[in-house]
Amino acid sequence: MSDKTHIMNKLLFILLFLLGFFSSQLIGQGLEVTPLEYSNFVSSDTKPFNRNLDSLSVPFFEDFSYQSKRPDERLWEDKSALVNLTLAVRPPGLGVATLDGMDANGNPYEGFVTHGSADTLTSKPFRWSLLPSDSVYMSFYFQPGGLGNFPEFIDSLILEFYNPEDSLWNRVWGTKGEDYPQLTKEFKLKMLPIVDSAYLRPGFQFRFRNFAQLNGSWDLWHLDYIRINSGRNVNDTLMNDVAYMYQPYSIIDAYQSAPMWHFQTNPIENMLEFFNLSLTSLRLGAVGVDYGFDYYNALGVKVDSVTSDPQGPVAYRNEYVLNEAVKYVFDDPGTESTHYDLEYFITNNAEDDVFRNDTIRFQQVFSNYYALDDGSAEARINLNNNGGGFVAQRFEFWTSDTLKAVQVHFNRTSAPSSSSFYLMIWAAGSNQPGSILYEQEVTYPETSGLGAFSTFTLNVPVPLAAGTYYIGWAQTNNAELNIGFDRNLNNNNRIYYNFDGNWYAYAAAEGTLMIRPILRYPYDIFVGYPKTVAPKDEISVFPNPAENFIRIRSKDNVIKNWTIFDVRGRVVLSGSDLDDVVDIRSLKAGMYVVGIWFSDGGYGNTKFCVSGNQY
């Protein structure tokens, strides 16, 4: 078999792989621990249903469209189910409860592969006294898998009722997963009459349970719109409710977050042209709605708004995608970091049964990092090759800066067999990673906190001019590093892997690696590095201080090009010809950093001062 045929066969094998089903070279799997730090979503609840701190009555309703990642303690006795906005596909409304193989603290029930009873979602006791003639029905929506791991045939979701007369839990309904094919399934509605008088007495409870693989976020089931009321019938499947379906996202181009000083290099160009929001309805027929938004800066001052924009028609259980032109460009706050609160709402929903899913908020963060992901990991990525390899994700830096650290989200699980790997920074090649700019051996972290990112500070900060770079990792074996994979935002056209000396585009699944570059201004980073960031390189600028001209020299390396940055990280001069002196008469008096890129792909830098009459 030729080398070309061998590589093509491997590529075909990769393309056939879908989220953990095949043993490919770069594999995605269900998370062993699902993180809980999602985007900064907030929901209001202006029309609460009947709730009591001690017991429940009818009507009972729960749609999980609130900020907490655990079930509302006013309704539920346990906390093992995960309330989230990101794991379900085409939910009937905003937010679901997810049952998997993790406990309330986000830890696997078992540290090894085993199967059994996993999560529970148990209601508080009801204080009702009803009769079978009251026609009491329970209804709920359920979905297997969603964006997470799909339950197999041995996995199940069951519903149990508690009989207060004999103190026993009785199974009243159940469903199983399936082995092949594992295609995305729509939410199904279940209508269940409660006709046994034993269940209509005080002390009744209900609970959902799942049977799953117990060592992580496997075999997912999602629940939504749980309703119990009297006076219902089997055809009572509708609600007077129009709702947002998913959380909102960033309105800056490509990124969920970016440094403000990078964004401000070209704020108009760095905004999205359009953004999307998804609406759905449980009403019969199609309805129109009036949509609006308010944007607030970090001081709480409204900076932009739309009060009424007709949208629709929104039809029953369909997704209506609201496509809007971005009408606002974030102003420079004069600070290195800030945030804007983006609030979207439906304005003509006075008759809605549920108000809290009519308003959604997103916090647009400008800090010292780029983020392509939304902070949620629906799957994980591993490099499955005995000889190890490389994985990289592309980032575009909007201005020159210094890379100080890299943040990575891992599963919170035991360390792999090899507890170290290498952080890697590559220059841009031809539509793939190019020469290596930096590598550093790091230790697999003992992460703490649900959904936490682990921060790896670079031993030597790396100055980078504006442009394209690849950030990722290398390993010398197939240890499962379990890098978080965000499946809500698709950036797989930025992901590449290399296990045999060749780079391949990752096409097995849509998603984003949860890797974030941390940046700072040069003057923040270079304190303590008076000579060079690369100890092997001797770089000099003379005279220093300088007034009109300087010369740039390196002791051992051939210089490819050079760039001069001011203290804000902006490029003020650049070039490649070092045979003559560099004219700096255009520079104002102050401190500057000269960055050097060498022919062998290395780098270095040093500071120098401009004096004289410039002002």
C-alpha positions, 0 to 999 in steps of 0.5 A: 500500500502506498503512503498516499493510500495509507493516509487517505484511508486514515482520513476516511476513517476520521471522517466516518467517526462521530463523537466517540463511536470509532477509534480514530486518531483525534476522537471526541467522546462524551464528557467524563465530567460535564462542566457547569460554567456556561455563558453569562445567561440570566433569566427573569421570573416575573410570573411564578407558578404555584410554589411552596417551600414545604409542599406542592399543589396544582398546577405544578409546572417546571420548564428549567428556564432559570439561571441556576445549574441545579433544580429549583429547591422550591420544587425538587428534593435532590440536585443531581440533575443538571439544569442547562441551556446547551445540551439539548437540540430543538427544546420546546423552550429555554433550558432543560434538566439533564440526567447522566452518570454524574452526581450533584457535585459533577463527579462520576458516580464510579471511577471505572466503567460500570452501569447502574442507577444514576441521577434522580429528579425527585419532586417535593411532596404534594399536599393535594387531596383530589379524586380520579374524577378530577381528571389529573394528568401529568405531561412532560417532554423528553429527549435522548442524547441531544448534543451529548452522549446518546443512551444505548439500548441497555440505558433507560429513563423511568418515571416513578410515583410514590404511594404515601399509603404503603411508602413504596415507589412504583414505576409508571413509565419508562423508555430505552435508548437505542444502539444504531443509528444514533441520530438526533431525536426530537423531543417527545411529549408524554401524557400520563393520567393519574387515576389511582386514588392512592397517588392523589392524597397528601404525600404523593411525589414523583421522580425521574431516574436514569440507568446509565454508565456511571463514570461520567457524562454518558447516556444523557436524557433531557426533560422539559415542561413538566406539568401536572394539573386537574381538569386535563385530558389526553388532548391537552398538549398545548400551552399559551407560550412563545419562548426563546429556544437557545441562549444568545451569543456574542455579537463580535466577529468570530469570538465570544470574548476578546481583549478590548484593546484588540477589538478597538483596532477596528471596532466596526470591522470586528463586529458581526454583520448579523446575529441570530436568535431562535424562538419557538412556540407551544401555541396552536397555529402560527403567531407573530411577536414583537422583539426588542433588545437593550444593551447596557455598559458596565456602569448600567447605562443603556447604550442601545435599544430596540423597543419593537420589531415585529417577527414571525410567524412562530409556529408550534414546535418549529424553530423561528430564527430571528436574523437581525443586523447588528446596530451597535458598535461597542465604544472604547470604555478607556479601560483594559477590560469591561463588559456589556449586558445584552438583553433580548425580550418579547414585548407583546406576550402579556397572555403568555403562560410563562414569562421568564423564557421571554427574556434572555441576557448575555454578558459580552466580556472584553478582558485579556483573552480570546475565546472561541468557545461559550464555556460549555463542553458537550463532548471531549477530544482526545488524540488516540495514537500510540506515538502521540501527535499534535492538535492545534486550533487557529486564532487571529490576533487583531493587533500585536501583543504578548502571549502570557498564558494559555487556558484549557478546559479538561474533564475533572477526572483522574490524570492520564497515564502520562501526567505531562504534555506540551503546550504548543504555539505555531506560526501560520503556514499554508492553511495549517500550522507552520513553524513552531514558535514556542513549546513548554512541557506542563503537567496535567492539572488536578482541576478543582471547581465545576467547569473550571479552566486550567491556566498554564503560565508561559515560562517565557512570554511570547511577543506576537505581531497581529496575524494568525497563530495556532495554539494547541498541544503535543503528546508522546503517547495516546493518554486521554487528556479529555480537552473540552469540546463545545458543540454549540459553536462550530469552529472545526474549520480551525482545528488540525491534528498531526500524528504522522508528520502531516496536518489534517483538518478535523471534520469528524464533528462540529465544535470548538476546542476549549482553549483560550490564549491569555494576552497582556500589554508588552510593558506588563509582561517584560518587567523582569525580562530586561534583555530577551524572552529567549535566553539563548538569544542575545539581542541588542539595540544601540544606542539605548537610549536613542534619539534619531536612529538605532541598530538592531543586532543578534549575537548568534541568529540570522534575523528574519524581520523585526517589529517595534511596539509601543507600550499599548502593543501597537505596531509603530515600525517594522522591517527586515533590512538591518544592513542600515540604521533604523530611522526612529525620528517618527517615534515620540519619547518613551519606552518601546519594545523591539521584537525579533523573528529569526530565520529558524522560527525562533524569536526574542525581544528587548526594550529600548528608550527613545529620548530627545525632543519628540513629544 
